[in-house]
């Protein structure tokens, strides 16, 4: 995989949990039980796609600019995008996309719940 920092980067975000969805062979990154990123693995457990959420217009624009960004693998193709794990999407762009996905999902919670998730309820 071209993004070996991915796991550490995502787990450093406040309130993030990680698990394996064995039926799909996906490593899921969630906040408050809601998915914001996934590492989709092949049958040999090698990363194939990094799936994340973006505003529809932004995702569409990025898919037009980068051949290694495709509509979400096994996800809603409007809101979710997948980045090829062996692709050439610049590291800083992928980090910005992951940050945006995290923020979008976090924003779906009430302000009180957001504080609980990111600051332990403080």
N, C-alpha and C positions, 0 to 999 in steps of 0.2 A: 504494500500500500504506500502511496506517495505522501500520506499525511500521518506519520507515526505519532504525532503529538495530539491527535484528535481526542483520545480517551482522557488524558490529563486535562486538556483544555476544557472539555465539557464538564468533567467532574469538579473542576475548580469553581464553577458557577454556583451561587448560593441556592440551596434547596434541591439540587439535582440528585436524582437516584438513577441507578443503572440496573438493568436485569436482562435476562435472555428470554425472548419469546421463542421457545423451542419449536413450536409448530411452524413458525415462519423462518427460523434460524436467523433472527434479527437480534442484535444487541440494541436495546431501547434506552434512550435517555429521556427522562421525564421530570416534570416539576408538578407537584401536587397531583400526581397520578395521570397527568396529561402528557402525551408524547410531543416532543419538540424536535427530536433528531433520532435517527436510527442508522445503525451500521448493518447493512444487509450482507449476509455471508453466503458463500456457495456451499456445495455439499462437502467440501474439504475444509470448511470454516475459514476460508480466505475472504477478505472484504471485497465486495463487488461494487456496492453503491453506498453513498452517504445520503440519506434522505432527510429533508428539512422543509419547513414551512416558510413561505414568503408571500407578500401581497401579490395578487395575481398579475398586475402589470409589471412589477419588478421581475417576477419569475419568468414571464414571457420574454421580456427584454434580454435577460441573461441567457435564456435558451437560444435566442437568436444570435448572441455574440459568441457563445462558447459551445462547441460541439460535444463537450464532455458534461454538459448540463442538460438533462432530459426531463420530461414530465415525470412526476413522482411514480416510482416503481411500486406497483400494487397500492397506490394511494389515489386520492382525488387529484386529478391532473391539473386542476385550476389552482389549488392552493399549495400543493406539494411538489417539490422538485428533487431530483436525484443527481448527485455528482458522481461520476465514475471514480472509484477509489484509485485506479491506476491512471487517471487522467492528468490533464495539464492545467487545471484551474489554479490560478495563483493562490498561494497560501493565505495572503492577506484578504483576498476576496472571499475565500471559503470561511475564514474566521468571521468576517463581517456578515456573511449569510447565516452562519450559526448563531451569532449574536442577535440578529434580527429575528430568527425563528424563536429563540428563547424569549425575547421581549414580547413577541406577538402572543405566544401562549400564556406567558405570565400576565399580560394585560387583560386576558379573558377572566381573570379572577377579580373578586372585589378588592378594594384597597386594603381592607383589613386582612384578607387572606394573603394578599401579596406580601404584606409585612411579616405575617407568620411564616411564610415560605422562605423569605429571603433574610429575615433577621431573627428567626426563632420567636416571633410574636412580640418583639420589642416595639 
